[in-house]
């Protein structure tokens, strides 16, 4: 009988340990799921910011803006047709 009670105690401890591991894994799963949600939200915000930066870059690098800056800051102008010289090799 003594051996049966030791076996029952051992099996009870195994069941209790198994229950604790299920609770811990469930907690860890929820914690990681919350972290995943936060990371996905941060990813979405970075994607929006990236889109804004691409739009701003295309605005700053537009041909009309560069042409306007060349005229106003560098006093460059489009040469007239008679002042263009073609050099052939």
N, C-alpha and C positions, 0 to 999 in steps of 0.2 A: 504493500500500500504506500509506503513511503516513497518508492520510486515513481509511482503514479502521480503523487501530489507534486513532486519535483518537476515532472514532465508537464503537468498542468500549469504550474507556476511559470516555467520556461516558455510555454506556448502563450500564456497570458502576456508575458513581457514582450514577446515577438509581435503579438497583435497590437499592443499598446504602442510599441515602437513604429509599427507600420502606420498606425493612425496618425502619430505625430509627423511622420514623413509626408503623409498625404496633405496634412494641414500646412506644413512648411512649403511644400511644392505649390500648393494652391496660392499661398501668400506671395511667393516669389513670382508666380505667373501673373498675378494681378499687378504687382509692382513693375514688372517688365512691360506689361501691356500699357500702363500709364506712361512709362518712359517712352515707349514707341509712339504713343499719341502726341507727346510733347515734341519728339523729334520730327514727326511728320508735319506738325504745325510750323516748326522752325524751318523745315524744308520748303513749305509752301510760301512762307514769308520771304525766304531768300530767293525763291523763283520769281516772286513779284518784284523784288528789288532788282534782280538781274534784268528783268524785262524793262524796268524804268531806266536802268543804266544804259541798256542797248538803245533805247529810244533817245536818250539824252546824247549819247555818242553820235548817233546818226544825225541829230539836229546840229551839233557843233561841227560836224565834218561835212555838212552839205556844201555842194558846189557854189551855190549862191552866197552863202555866208563867207566862204573862203575868198570868193571874188570880191565881195564887199570889203573884207578886211584888207585885201591886197590894194584896193583902190584908196581906202581911207588911211591906212597906217603906212603903207610903203609907197604911196603915190604911183602905183603901177597902172598902166592903161593898155587897152588892146591896140596894137599897132595898126596903122592904116595900111591899105593894100599896097600902096606905092613904096612904103618903107620896109617891106618884107623882101629879103634877099635869099634866094635859094642857092645853096652851094652844092654842086655835084662833084662826086669824087673823080 
